Amino acid sequence: MSPLVASLVEKIKTRRARTGVVGLGYVGLPLAVELAKAGFRTTGIDLDPRKIEAINAGQSYIPDVATADVRSLQQAGKLDATTDFSVVKDLDTINICVPTPLRKTKDPDMSYIVSAVESIAEHLHPGLLISLESTTYPGTTDEVVQPLLEAKGLKAGTDFFLAFSPERVDPGNATFHTRNVPKVVGGLTPDCLELASALYGAAVDTIVPVSSTRVAEMVKLLENTFRAVNIGLVNELALMCDRMNIDVWEVVEAAKTKPFGFMAFYPGPGLGGHCIPIDPFYLSWKAKQSGFDPRFIELAGHINGSMPHYVVEKVADALNTKRKSINGSNILIAGIAYKRDIDDMRESPALDVMGLLDAKGANVSFVDPYVAEVHGREWSGKRDVKGVEAGRGTFGRYDCIVIVTDHKTFDYDAMVAEADLIVDTRNAIRKPAPHVFRLGAPRPETHGERVATV
Ligand SMILES: NC(=O)c1ccc[n+]([C@@H]2O[C@H](COP(=O)([O-])OP(=O)(O)OC[C@H]3O[C@@H](n4cnc5c(N)ncnc54)[C@H](O)[C@@H]3O)[C@@H](O)[C@H]2O)c1
């Protein structure tokens, strides 16, 4: 073991290592807090001054991270934050958690990774361990990150150390957090793997070492592609069930009683969030560069992407039973975040449903206890829309309510009692009612009857 490696292992063991996290969002802040809780003096770096101010004032802005934790760590001198990358010269380790979105053309947008790595490279010093956590295509660490860091002459694996470890955070999950989700780690060299495993081992219960950064990158893409493809399959089943007058929700509930060889996935209005709609396309882009055509990813993307259109068709069907059209109807979208009980609306299918209904002339409003406003840049309607206060006594104001995200706090009993029509894309309303149209289920008037299919 080289003296540089031995010294960093020792610093990590004794918690004298100074740790840094670049990108303090849904992934980076929980990780920074976990490293600080493990005993490291941790510095977060982000370009957003509001996040820096919040952390340095002892406040959390991520629902899964308690302000009490941020405050006590900040007051104990274990956690601070800055926009200034020159702090890198004082750090021993850096985890990079910056965004990896897609361009409009569905090509990877590597600009955040490149910019963060270039900023780190300016202050790179011997002995520094850098671990990339952003979800990305296999090859990013050695093809993109390594050359940028080596540009000034220091050599990865000898002078500084490089690893990839995919983040698996599940926002809103009350059981699994950064600490108790096993962490897959791949190093550029055995020394890189050893150092990264030592760092993560201090803050995460279980480490899963793999043979290379490319394997670690691919693991994350397998996990998220697995979800995208299975959701695509069950969404297609929902479309089939709709045509065949079968209740897809009942089918999945019964199928999941099989104790082996089946895993339940549920249909819905489309994919949302920063991961599942995006990550598979990172893989597909890279696979195409190797002349491989990834068919499952494209097909699942096609089916999942069509779901908001299907929801709008359901709304038209529902209104049709009242001799109404989408054009001119008052429609309330219930739930704009991409999943239940969280505030994140990135890639949310609710924004697509809202845009499609708006384009057909509906007067669209939304209610979401976690989202106050949709800005014009976030949806195709291009105007700012504030959420309405909707609860008992107000649901009767709308021609149709579309449940896009089934937040637990919605008063579904009041919705059923007061609403004229409901389109339920999440099976939030379990009891059949004559005015409730569920995605992937028989139309209310034919519920339980066999009807001829066309
Ligand atoms: N959110 C999730 O559930 C989740 C789960 C697993 C993996 N991931 C992956 O983790 C990565 C980060 O996702 P996130 O949800 O935390 O994103 P986020 O948008 O919540 O946070 C990213 C942060 O990085 C900052 N940033 C951007 N460029 C920067 C730069 N050059 N220097 C410093 N800071 C910079 C942004 O200001 C922002 O605060 C992505 O690759 C994502 O795919 C996300």
The ligand as an ORCA input file, in Angstrom:
! r2SCAN-3c Opt
* xyz 0 1
  N     -33.421     12.365     -6.562
  C     -33.353     11.048     -6.543
  O     -34.271     10.373     -6.099
  C     -32.115     10.320     -7.046
  C     -31.952      8.978     -6.704
  C     -30.820      8.298     -7.123
  C     -29.890      8.957     -7.930
  N     -30.082     10.260     -8.281
  C     -29.055     10.883     -9.114
  O     -28.262     11.728     -8.297
  C     -27.850     12.888     -9.034
  C     -28.303     14.141     -8.292
  O     -29.722     14.138     -8.223
  P     -30.531     15.068     -7.214
  O     -31.921     14.590     -7.250
  O     -29.837     15.174     -5.912
  O     -30.405     16.473     -7.985
  P     -30.782     17.924     -7.414
  O     -31.133     18.754     -8.587
  O     -31.751     17.801     -6.273
  O     -29.413     18.447     -6.784
  C     -28.288     18.694     -7.540
  C     -27.557     19.872     -6.934
  O     -26.352     20.066     -7.663
  C     -26.100     21.460     -7.739
  N     -25.160     21.708     -8.826
  C     -25.368     21.688    -10.167
  N     -24.230     21.917    -10.824
  C     -23.266     22.087     -9.901
  C     -21.885     22.366     -9.967
  N     -21.249     22.489    -11.131
  N     -21.206     22.515     -8.808
  C     -21.836     22.397     -7.616
  N     -23.148     22.116     -7.486
  C     -23.847     21.972     -8.620
  C     -27.462     22.052     -7.933
  O     -27.492     23.431     -7.566
  C     -28.309     21.191     -6.995
  O     -28.380     21.732     -5.698
  C     -28.448     12.734    -10.423
  O     -27.519     12.120    -11.259
  C     -29.612     11.783    -10.187
  O     -29.922     11.050    -11.356
  C     -31.169     10.965     -7.835
*
